[in-house]
Amino acid sequence: MNQNHHKEYPFDHLVVIGRDKLEVLVQKFSAQGFQLTPIARHNLGSINQLIMLDSAYIELLGWEPDKPVQRAEIANQALGLDALVFRTNDAQKTYQQLLESGFSVNPVQDLSRESEFLGKSALVQFKTVRFSKQPIPGIRIYFCEHLTSEYVWQEKWLQHPNQFSHLQKMTIASPDIDGNSKLLSQLLNLSEEHIITKEESIKLILPNIELNIQKVAHLNEAEILNVQVAKTSLDPVDFIIDSHFFQNL
């Protein structure tokens, strides 16, 4: 895993909501040649399985069928592309910086989930910084500090039959690309050379991914339009995850 040696925040993971259909969603990704980590249970009551990539990952998040939803922030989220999570090396410092910048943030939250490492049981631990009011309506954003990254980025989970390894690009549809890009730039400490502006889109260059904000005037709020995965950072994109992928689940 790449550590954050930049002042900018790298992209950490994309949250895909599976609700109570996580098993079906996992099967669909598996059929496309992705290897997923074993099912794990958070201390907050949710369950997940991950698609691990070179410097980021995709989290399929949901809850067990016929059980009450214990996490209020995901209970009403629609099935599909849901949240952008950025990596921090110091959750408490990030919390303070966001608070001082005028953002509405909750106190740092401790999370954990079960895993295994070298054949033994292991506890994955991390801290998150979440917003009490999302800065960009329509998209959940939060920050994650990994305390046990060696349990997350294990070599055996980085090998996919389809050979995809890199989360390359993400496109956000928005009625306000200028306002959204300014907010994201502020949140992620991006400098001007990492912002490329065109008439109908703005590209933000993070240490490990491109975020494209595309103008869609008829929308009331922003939404994640698609995610593009490639075999390497230099390859053309071969796999796209968008709303069509989640149909008929």
C-alpha positions as CSV (number, residue, x, y, z in Angstrom):
1,M,0.0,0.0,0.0
2,N,1.2,3.5,-0.8
3,Q,1.6,5.6,2.2
4,N,0.6,9.3,2.2
5,H,3.8,11.2,1.7
6,H,1.9,14.0,0.0
7,K,0.1,16.9,1.5
8,E,-2.9,15.7,-0.7
9,Y,-5.1,12.9,0.6
10,P,-4.9,9.7,-1.6
11,F,-8.1,7.9,-2.4
12,D,-8.6,5.0,0.0
13,H,-11.8,3.1,-1.1
14,L,-15.1,3.3,-2.8
15,V,-18.2,2.1,-0.9
16,V,-20.8,0.1,-2.8
17,I,-24.0,-0.4,-0.9
18,G,-25.3,-4.0,-1.2
19,R,-28.0,-3.6,1.4
20,D,-29.3,-7.1,2.3
21,K,-28.3,-8.4,-1.1
22,L,-24.6,-8.5,-0.5
23,E,-24.3,-12.2,-1.4
24,V,-25.9,-11.7,-4.8
25,L,-23.7,-8.6,-5.5
26,V,-20.5,-10.5,-4.5
27,Q,-21.5,-13.3,-6.9
28,K,-21.9,-10.8,-9.7
29,F,-18.4,-9.3,-9.1
30,S,-16.9,-12.8,-8.8
31,A,-18.5,-13.7,-12.2
32,Q,-16.5,-10.8,-13.7
33,G,-13.2,-12.3,-12.5
34,F,-12.7,-10.4,-9.2
35,Q,-11.5,-12.2,-6.1
36,L,-13.2,-10.9,-2.9
37,T,-12.1,-11.1,0.7
38,P,-14.1,-13.4,3.0
39,I,-17.2,-11.9,4.6
40,A,-16.4,-9.8,7.7
41,R,-18.5,-8.3,10.4
42,H,-17.9,-4.8,11.8
43,N,-18.3,-3.9,15.4
44,L,-21.1,-1.5,14.3
45,G,-23.2,-4.5,12.9
46,S,-22.6,-4.2,9.2
47,I,-20.9,-6.8,7.0
48,N,-18.6,-6.4,4.0
49,Q,-16.4,-8.0,1.4
50,L,-13.6,-6.2,-0.4
51,I,-12.1,-6.1,-3.8
52,M,-8.5,-5.2,-3.1
53,L,-6.5,-3.3,-5.7
54,D,-2.9,-1.9,-5.7
55,S,-3.4,1.4,-3.8
56,A,-7.2,1.5,-3.1
57,Y,-10.1,-1.0,-2.8
58,I,-13.8,-1.4,-3.4
59,E,-15.9,-2.2,-0.3
60,L,-19.2,-4.0,-0.8
61,L,-21.1,-3.0,2.3
62,G,-24.4,-4.3,3.6
63,W,-26.1,-6.2,6.3
64,E,-27.3,-9.7,6.9
65,P,-30.8,-10.6,5.5
66,D,-33.7,-10.6,8.0
67,K,-31.6,-8.7,10.5
68,P,-32.3,-5.1,11.6
69,V,-29.9,-2.4,10.2
70,Q,-27.7,-1.1,13.0
71,R,-25.9,1.6,11.1
72,A,-28.1,4.6,10.6
73,E,-25.8,6.3,8.0
74,I,-26.3,3.4,5.5
75,A,-29.9,2.3,6.4
76,N,-31.5,4.4,3.7
77,Q,-28.8,4.3,1.1
78,A,-29.8,2.9,-2.3
79,L,-28.1,-0.1,-3.7
80,G,-25.1,0.9,-5.8
81,L,-22.2,3.4,-5.9
82,D,-22.3,5.3,-2.6
83,A,-19.3,6.9,-0.9
84,L,-15.9,8.2,-1.6
85,V,-13.4,7.5,1.2
86,F,-10.0,9.3,1.4
87,R,-7.0,8.1,3.3
88,T,-5.5,10.0,6.2
89,N,-2.4,9.1,8.4
90,D,-3.9,11.0,11.3
91,A,-7.7,11.0,11.8
92,Q,-7.6,13.4,14.8
93,K,-5.5,15.9,12.9
94,T,-7.9,15.7,9.9
95,Y,-10.9,16.2,12.2
96,Q,-9.3,19.3,13.6
97,Q,-8.4,20.7,10.2
98,L,-11.9,20.1,8.8
99,L,-13.5,21.6,12.0
100,E,-11.3,24.7,11.7
101,S,-12.2,25.1,8.0
102,G,-15.9,25.3,8.9
103,F,-17.0,21.8,7.9
104,S,-19.6,19.9,10.0
105,V,-17.8,16.9,11.3
106,N,-18.4,14.2,13.9
107,P,-15.8,13.2,16.4
108,V,-13.3,10.5,15.3
109,Q,-15.0,7.1,15.3
110,D,-13.2,3.8,16.1
111,L,-14.1,0.8,13.9
112,S,-12.9,-2.8,13.6
113,R,-13.8,-5.9,11.7
114,E,-12.6,-9.5,11.8
115,S,-10.0,-10.9,9.4
116,E,-7.2,-13.4,9.2
117,F,-3.5,-13.0,8.6
118,L,-1.0,-15.8,8.0
119,G,-3.6,-18.4,8.9
120,K,-4.5,-16.8,12.2
121,S,-7.4,-14.6,13.3
122,A,-6.7,-10.9,13.2
123,L,-8.6,-7.7,14.0
124,V,-8.6,-5.0,11.4
125,Q,-8.7,-1.6,13.1
126,F,-9.2,1.9,11.7
127,K,-10.5,5.3,12.5
128,T,-12.9,7.4,10.5
129,V,-13.8,11.0,10.2
130,R,-17.4,11.5,9.0
131,F,-19.4,14.6,8.3
132,S,-22.6,15.4,10.2
133,K,-23.6,17.4,7.1
134,Q,-22.1,16.2,3.8
135,P,-20.2,19.0,2.0
136,I,-21.5,17.8,-1.4
137,P,-25.2,16.9,-1.4
138,G,-25.8,13.5,-3.0
139,I,-22.4,11.9,-2.2
140,R,-21.2,10.5,1.1
141,I,-17.6,11.5,1.8
142,Y,-15.4,10.5,4.7
143,F,-11.8,9.9,5.8
144,C,-10.2,6.7,7.0
145,E,-7.0,6.0,9.0
146,H,-5.8,2.4,8.8
147,L,-4.2,1.2,12.0
148,T,-3.5,-2.3,10.7
149,S,-2.9,-1.9,7.0
150,E,-0.9,-5.1,6.8
151,Y,-4.1,-7.0,7.4
152,V,-6.0,-5.2,4.6
153,W,-3.5,-5.2,1.7
154,Q,-2.5,-8.8,1.8
155,E,-0.8,-10.2,-1.4
156,K,-3.2,-13.1,-1.7
157,W,-6.2,-10.8,-2.1
158,L,-4.5,-8.6,-4.8
159,Q,-4.5,-11.4,-7.4
160,H,-7.6,-11.3,-9.5
161,P,-8.4,-13.9,-12.3
162,N,-9.3,-11.0,-14.6
163,Q,-5.9,-9.3,-13.8
164,F,-7.4,-6.0,-12.9
165,S,-5.4,-4.2,-10.3
166,H,-5.8,-0.4,-10.4
167,L,-8.8,1.9,-9.6
168,Q,-8.0,4.4,-12.3
169,K,-10.8,6.9,-12.7
170,M,-14.0,8.0,-11.1
171,T,-16.7,10.3,-12.7
172,I,-19.1,12.4,-10.6
173,A,-22.1,13.9,-12.3
174,S,-23.0,17.3,-10.9
175,P,-25.1,20.4,-11.6
176,D,-22.4,22.6,-10.0
177,I,-19.0,21.5,-11.1
178,D,-17.3,24.7,-10.0
179,G,-18.7,24.6,-6.5
180,N,-18.1,20.9,-6.1
181,S,-14.5,21.0,-7.4
182,K,-13.7,23.9,-5.0
183,L,-15.0,22.0,-2.1
184,L,-13.2,18.8,-3.0
185,S,-10.0,20.7,-3.6
186,Q,-10.3,22.3,-0.1
187,L,-11.1,18.9,1.5
188,L,-8.2,17.2,-0.2
189,N,-5.6,20.0,0.0
190,L,-5.2,20.0,-3.8
191,S,-3.0,22.7,-5.4
192,E,-3.9,24.4,-8.7
193,E,-1.6,22.2,-10.8
194,H,-3.7,19.2,-9.8
195,I,-6.9,20.8,-11.1
196,I,-7.6,20.7,-14.9
197,T,-10.7,22.8,-15.9
198,K,-12.6,22.3,-19.2
199,E,-16.0,23.8,-20.2
200,E,-18.2,20.9,-19.1
201,S,-15.9,19.0,-16.7
202,I,-13.2,19.5,-14.1
203,K,-10.5,16.9,-13.4
204,L,-8.9,16.5,-10.0
205,I,-5.6,14.6,-9.9
206,L,-5.0,12.8,-6.7
207,P,-1.9,10.8,-5.8
208,N,-3.5,7.5,-6.9
209,I,-6.7,8.3,-8.9
210,E,-8.4,10.8,-11.2
211,L,-11.7,12.3,-10.1
212,N,-13.7,13.8,-13.0
213,I,-16.6,16.1,-12.2
214,Q,-18.9,16.2,-15.2
215,K,-21.6,18.8,-15.6
216,V,-25.2,17.4,-15.8
217,A,-27.5,20.4,-15.5
218,H,-30.8,18.6,-14.9
219,L,-29.6,16.9,-11.6
220,N,-30.6,18.3,-8.3
221,E,-27.5,17.0,-6.5
222,A,-24.3,15.2,-7.3
223,E,-24.0,11.5,-7.8
224,I,-21.2,9.0,-8.6
225,L,-21.7,8.2,-12.3
226,N,-19.1,5.5,-12.8
227,V,-15.9,3.9,-11.7
228,Q,-13.2,2.7,-14.1
229,V,-10.8,-0.2,-13.3
230,A,-7.7,-1.1,-15.3
231,K,-5.0,-3.7,-15.3
232,T,-2.3,-1.1,-14.6
233,S,-2.2,2.6,-14.1
234,L,-0.9,3.0,-17.7
235,D,-3.5,0.7,-19.4
236,P,-6.7,1.9,-21.0
237,V,-9.7,1.2,-18.9
238,D,-11.2,-2.2,-19.4
239,F,-13.9,-2.4,-16.8
240,I,-16.6,0.2,-15.9
241,I,-18.9,0.0,-12.9
242,D,-22.1,2.1,-13.3
243,S,-25.8,2.0,-12.6
244,H,-26.3,-0.7,-15.2
245,F,-24.1,-3.1,-13.3
246,F,-26.6,-3.1,-10.4
247,Q,-29.8,-3.8,-12.4
248,N,-31.7,-7.0,-11.8
249,L,-30.1,-7.7,-8.4
